[in-house]
Amino acid sequence: MNDIGLLFAFAGGVLSFFSPCIFPLLPAYITHLTGSKVEDGKMKMDRGKLLIRSIGFVVGFSLIFIALGASASAVGKVLMDYRDLFMQAAGLLIIVFGLQMAGWLKLTFLMKEKRVSSNRKPQNFFGSVTLGMAFAAGWSPCVSLSLSTILILAGSSDTLSQGILLLGMYSLGMALPFFVISAVLSYSLGIMKKINRHLAKLATVNGMIMVMLGFLVISGQMQRITGWLSFYSLFQF
């Protein structure tokens, strides 16, 4: 497994979490998960419940994302005879997604969304898992652009395990800041205001990374970098 692909997947997960579609809604998700409320500039919650419910939420969306990665890898193996053409098309799509994410393209059909929500608050760990799965199944446009890019990489991977690992890293990239920011909100909501000021810049950074990745895929440099890094790879399959 090439480390550069894993790095892109992890970064994509982190930047997806900080997208304008997801990050501002974090207090609402936490309130829904734990039944907490906002008082005196911070969220009043049972921190033990927050940890357990957050783990369940992360497990839920990770299951869906990893399943998508496995499916993309399976489709990719079917298209292996057309690998060169597939990689060219994939690179072009990634560039388009990146330009859209950065705000340099305004393709309305890429901004359509379908959200799956539940008005019933989770009562336990398994309810939180279900909510996480619903979140992943009905992601918003900001997440879908980054996620689609990682799915394209998964589709071009050589083995099923590589595709699963890519989406696992994407899930980890979303999970870590989710845990950290959730814990911080129990002390102060000020962090939300500070980060919100920079969300547009983060979206632009995400878009630029995706465009760069797309050009690497189209030019074949991705494979060359992968071959070079294989001598130092931390993940071998």
C-alpha positions in Angstrom: 0.0 0.0 0.0 1.5 3.4 -0.9 1.8 5.8 1.9 1.1 8.9 -0.2 -2.4 7.6 -0.9 -3.0 7.0 2.8 -1.7 10.5 3.5 -4.2 12.0 1.0 -7.0 9.9 2.5 -6.2 11.0 6.0 -5.9 14.6 5.0 -9.2 14.3 3.1 -10.9 13.1 6.2 -9.6 15.9 8.4 -10.5 18.6 5.8 -14.0 17.0 5.3 -14.6 17.4 9.0 -13.7 21.1 8.8 -15.9 21.7 5.8 -18.5 24.4 5.9 -21.2 21.7 5.6 -20.1 19.7 8.7 -18.1 21.7 11.2 -20.7 24.4 12.1 -23.3 21.6 12.7 -21.1 19.8 15.3 -22.8 21.3 18.4 -26.2 20.1 17.0 -24.7 16.6 16.4 -23.3 16.5 20.0 -26.6 17.7 21.4 -28.5 15.1 19.5 -26.0 12.4 20.6 -25.9 13.2 24.3 -29.0 15.2 25.1 -26.7 18.1 26.3 -27.5 21.8 26.2 -25.6 25.0 25.9 -25.2 27.1 29.0 -22.7 29.9 29.9 -20.8 29.6 26.6 -20.2 25.9 26.8 -22.0 22.6 26.3 -23.3 21.0 29.5 -22.8 17.2 29.1 -21.8 14.0 30.7 -18.3 13.6 29.4 -18.4 9.8 29.9 -21.6 9.6 27.8 -20.0 11.9 25.2 -17.1 9.5 24.8 -19.2 6.4 24.5 -21.7 8.0 22.1 -18.9 9.6 20.0 -17.2 6.3 19.6 -20.5 4.8 18.5 -21.0 7.6 16.0 -17.5 7.2 14.6 -18.0 3.4 14.3 -21.2 4.0 12.4 -19.9 6.3 9.7 -16.6 4.3 9.4 -18.6 1.1 8.6 -20.3 2.9 5.7 -17.2 4.6 4.4 -15.1 1.4 4.6 -17.9 -0.6 2.9 -17.9 2.0 0.1 -14.1 1.6 -0.2 -14.4 -2.2 -0.5 -17.1 -1.8 -3.2 -15.0 0.7 -5.2 -12.0 -1.7 -5.1 -14.1 -4.5 -6.4 -15.3 -2.4 -9.3 -11.8 -1.3 -9.9 -10.6 -4.8 -10.3 -13.3 -5.4 -12.9 -12.0 -2.4 -14.9 -8.3 -3.4 -14.5 -8.1 -4.1 -18.3 -8.8 -0.4 -18.9 -6.6 0.9 -16.1 -4.8 3.6 -18.1 -8.1 5.0 -19.4 -9.6 4.7 -15.9 -6.7 6.6 -14.4 -7.0 9.4 -16.9 -10.7 9.8 -16.3 -10.2 9.5 -12.6 -7.5 12.3 -12.5 -9.8 14.6 -14.5 -12.7 14.0 -12.2 -10.5 14.7 -9.1 -9.4 18.0 -10.7 -13.0 19.0 -11.3 -13.9 18.1 -7.7 -10.9 20.1 -6.5 -11.9 23.2 -8.5 -15.4 22.9 -7.2 -14.3 22.5 -3.6 -12.0 25.6 -3.9 -14.9 27.6 -5.3 -13.3 28.1 -8.7 -16.1 26.1 -10.4 -19.8 26.5 -9.7 -21.3 23.3 -11.0 -24.7 23.2 -9.3 -25.3 19.4 -9.9 -22.2 18.7 -7.7 -23.8 20.7 -4.9 -27.0 18.7 -4.7 -27.4 16.8 -1.4 -29.4 14.1 0.2 -29.4 14.0 3.9 -30.7 11.1 6.0 -31.6 12.4 9.5 -33.4 11.0 12.5 -35.4 13.1 15.0 -35.1 10.3 17.5 -32.2 10.8 19.9 -30.0 7.7 20.4 -30.5 6.1 23.7 -27.4 4.0 23.8 -24.1 3.1 22.0 -25.9 1.2 19.3 -28.3 4.1 18.7 -25.2 6.3 18.2 -23.8 3.8 15.7 -27.1 4.0 13.7 -26.9 7.8 13.7 -23.3 7.6 12.4 -24.4 5.3 9.6 -27.2 7.7 8.7 -24.8 10.6 8.6 -22.5 8.7 6.2 -25.3 7.5 4.1 -26.6 11.1 3.6 -23.4 13.1 3.5 -23.6 16.7 2.3 -21.9 18.0 -0.9 -18.7 19.2 0.8 -18.0 15.7 2.2 -19.0 13.9 -1.0 -16.4 15.8 -3.1 -13.5 14.7 -0.9 -15.0 11.2 -0.3 -15.5 10.7 -4.0 -11.9 11.5 -4.6 -10.8 8.8 -2.1 -13.2 6.3 -3.6 -11.6 7.0 -7.0 -8.2 6.2 -5.5 -9.7 3.0 -3.9 -11.1 2.0 -7.2 -7.6 2.2 -8.7 -6.0 0.2 -5.9 -4.5 -3.2 -6.6 -6.3 -5.1 -3.9 -9.4 -5.1 -1.8 -7.5 -4.5 1.4 -5.9 -1.4 0.0 -9.3 0.1 -0.8 -10.5 -0.7 2.7 -7.4 0.8 4.3 -7.8 4.0 2.3 -11.3 4.6 3.5 -10.2 3.5 7.0 -7.7 6.3 6.9 -10.3 8.7 5.6 -12.6 7.8 8.5 -9.7 8.2 11.0 -9.1 11.7 9.6 -12.7 12.6 10.4 -12.7 10.8 13.7 -9.7 12.4 15.4 -10.8 16.0 15.2 -14.3 15.0 16.0 -13.1 13.6 19.4 -10.9 16.5 20.1 -13.3 19.3 19.2 -16.2 17.5 21.0 -14.1 17.4 24.2 -13.1 21.1 23.8 -16.8 22.2 23.5 -17.5 20.9 27.0 -15.2 23.7 28.2 -15.9 26.5 25.7 -17.8 27.3 22.5 -15.2 29.9 21.6 -13.1 27.4 19.6 -16.1 27.1 17.2 -16.1 30.8 16.5 -12.4 31.0 15.9 -12.3 28.0 13.5 -15.4 29.1 11.7 -13.5 32.2 10.5 -11.1 30.0 8.6 -13.5 27.4 7.0 -13.5 29.1 3.6 -9.6 29.0 3.6 -9.6 25.3 4.6 -12.0 24.5 1.7 -9.6 26.3 -0.7 -6.7 24.3 0.7 -8.7 21.1 0.3 -9.5 22.0 -3.3 -5.9 22.8 -4.1 -4.7 19.4 -2.7 -7.3 17.6 -4.8 -6.3 19.4 -7.9 -2.6 18.5 -7.3 -3.6 14.9 -6.7 -5.6 14.9 -9.9 -2.6 16.1 -12.0 -0.4 13.5 -10.3 -2.8 10.8 -11.3 -3.2 12.0 -14.9 0.5 12.5 -15.5 1.4 9.1 -14.0 3.6 10.7 -11.4 1.4 9.2 -8.7 2.6 5.7 -9.7 6.3 6.9 -9.8 6.1 8.5 -6.4 4.3 5.4 -5.1 7.1 3.2 -6.5 9.8 5.3 -4.9 8.0 5.4 -1.5 7.4 1.6 -1.6 11.0 1.2 -0.4 10.0 3.0 2.8 6.4 2.0 3.1 4.9 1.5 6.5 2.0 -0.5 5.0 2.7 -3.6 2.9 0.0 -5.9 1.5 
